[in-house]
């Protein structure tokens, strides 16, 4: 497995009553399902195309990719026309799936643990997890989720509980947008996706 940006968690060492109470938290359930999907894909292995096909539906369920695209683009989003917004969303989705397919390429004993407490962040929820990789230091990762209809979906990921993926992408995207507009940003994200699709 290559250095994943994103991960999720499993419940460990909980009493039945606490486990039962936590299991009904919809934000926690979203992260749990994503975790299960990632472990399944890692264990199945296969080509990057196979993993991409398996991960697409899983990431669509777990992440609010349209909202994440808008947040990553930042204030410039409102000045873009609908066609540009749709093109950016498609490329953001392709890039995200490609990076997961490349990073979660095989299983060598990795596992995930989840903090039993789901924290409130205004109207959002924060689910803290840990990626456990054999013979390496554990990596803390947090997910920020927001309600979308009847579901809770991930809208940001904090690597080592500090580095916001959305903030990092916004910084990266800003200069591309400024120089070449939406078309350049679409090409930029497609180029990142293409690199992952070669593996």
SVG drawing of the C-alpha trace seen along z (x, -y; Angstrom):
<svg xmlns="http://www.w3.org/2000/svg" viewBox="-33 -36 42 47">
<polyline fill="none" stroke="black" stroke-width="0.4" points="0.0,0.0 1.4,-3.4 1.0,-6.4 -2.8,-7.0 -4.2,-10.4 -7.5,-9.2 -8.6,-6.4 -11.3,-5.4 -11.8,-3.2 -13.0,-0.1 -14.5,0.1 -12.1,1.8 -12.2,2.6 -15.7,1.3 -18.2,2.6 -21.4,3.9 -23.5,1.0 -21.1,-1.6 -20.6,0.2 -24.3,0.3 -24.7,-3.4 -21.9,-4.4 -23.0,-2.1 -26.1,-4.1 -24.3,-7.4 -24.7,-8.0 -21.4,-9.8 -19.6,-6.9 -21.5,-4.5 -20.3,-6.4 -16.7,-6.1 -17.1,-2.5 -18.5,-1.6 -15.7,-3.3 -13.2,-1.5 -14.8,1.8 -14.7,1.0 -11.1,0.0 -10.0,3.1 -12.0,5.2 -10.4,3.5 -6.9,3.8 -7.3,7.5 -8.7,8.1 -5.7,6.3 -5.8,6.5 -5.1,3.8 -5.6,0.1 -8.5,0.3 -10.1,3.0 -9.6,1.0 -10.9,-2.2 -14.1,-0.4 -14.6,0.9 -13.7,-2.4 -15.9,-4.7 -19.2,-3.7 -17.6,-3.5 -16.2,-7.0 -19.5,-8.4 -21.2,-6.9 -18.7,-8.2 -17.7,-11.6 -19.7,-14.7 -17.5,-15.2 -19.5,-18.1 -19.3,-20.0 -15.6,-19.1 -15.0,-20.4 -16.7,-23.7 -14.8,-24.1 -11.5,-23.3 -12.0,-25.8 -13.0,-28.4 -14.5,-31.9 -13.9,-31.7 -16.6,-29.0 -19.5,-31.4 -18.0,-33.3 -17.9,-30.1 -20.7,-29.0 -22.6,-25.8 -20.7,-24.0 -17.3,-24.8 -18.6,-23.8 -19.7,-20.4 -16.4,-19.8 -14.5,-20.6 -16.6,-18.3 -16.1,-15.4 -12.3,-16.0 -12.2,-16.3 -14.0,-13.0 -11.7,-11.3 -8.6,-12.6 -9.9,-11.4 -10.8,-7.9 -7.5,-7.6 -5.4,-8.6 -7.3,-6.1 -6.9,-3.3 -3.1,-4.0 -2.6,-4.3 -4.8,-1.4 -3.2,1.1 -2.7,4.1 -3.1,5.4 -0.2,6.3 -1.9,6.3 -3.2,2.7 -6.1,2.0 -8.0,-1.0 -9.2,-2.1 -11.7,-4.7 -12.0,-7.0 -15.3,-6.1 -16.3,-9.7 -17.9,-11.5 -17.3,-15.2 -19.6,-18.1 -18.2,-21.0 -21.1,-23.3 -23.5,-21.5 -20.8,-19.1 -19.3,-16.0 -15.7,-14.9 -14.7,-11.3 -11.1,-10.6 -9.4,-7.4 -5.9,-5.9 -4.3,-4.0 -2.2,-1.1 0.5,0.1 2.7,3.0 6.2,1.9 5.4,-1.7 4.2,-4.5 0.4,-4.8 -1.1,-7.7 -3.9,-9.9 -6.6,-10.9 -9.8,-12.8 -12.9,-13.1 -15.3,-16.1 -18.8,-15.1 -21.9,-17.1 -25.4,-16.0 -26.6,-15.6 -30.2,-14.7 -30.6,-11.6 -26.9,-10.8 -23.7,-12.1 -20.9,-12.5 -17.2,-13.4 -16.4,-16.9 -12.8,-17.2 -9.9,-15.0 -7.3,-16.1 -4.0,-14.2 -2.3,-13.7 -5.4,-15.6 -3.9,-18.9 -3.4,-19.2 -6.7,-19.9 -7.0,-18.2 -9.4,-20.9 -7.2,-23.8 -4.2,-22.2 -6.1,-21.7 -7.5,-25.2 -3.9,-26.6 -2.8,-24.4 -5.9,-25.2 -5.8,-29.0 -2.7,-29.6 -3.9,-27.3 -7.2,-29.1 -5.6,-32.5 -3.4,-31.7 -5.7,-29.7 -9.2,-29.6 -11.4,-26.6 -10.1,-24.8 -6.6,-24.9 -7.8,-23.5 -9.6,-20.7 -6.5,-19.8 -4.4,-20.0 -6.7,-17.6 -6.9,-15.2 -3.1,-15.1 -2.9,-14.1 -5.5,-11.4 -3.7,-10.1 -0.5,-9.6 -2.4,-7.4 -4.2,-5.5 -0.8,-4.3 -0.1,-2.1"/>
</svg>
